């Protein structure tokens, strides 16, 4: 059995959910409004970094460094990482704009049938979607 781990949810907490929580706490705005506005801004945010936040959330760029929580320990060798974000430097991962596409890419690159892998994610939605591909997928809580 090969274990596939969600990179953006395992290696570091993804910037999107954590930053949205921080923005909601700071602004008092509902998370739904922030989600709609944030995801429209996300391509710029990924390209430009913290300063792109200022366009929509004045003063929010100071929250950006708090949005990531790096993982302290390396993963054991039998694990492969899957992500919809480019991997941090020096980390082997399979990534694509869509996480299911990244998962399929990982299976193909490793020469695995879906039933030969277990995919671990901290997001129940991606666990269900991975199961839809025929991959055994499990939820973990960070």
Secondary structure, DSSP 8 states (H G I E B T S, - for coil): -EEEEEHHHHTB--HHHHHHHHHHHHH---HHHHHHHHHHHHHHHHHHGGGGGGGTSTTGGGGGGGG--B-SS---TTEEEEESS---TT--EEE-SSHHHHHHHHHHHHT--GGGEEEEES-HHHHHHHHHTT-EEEE---
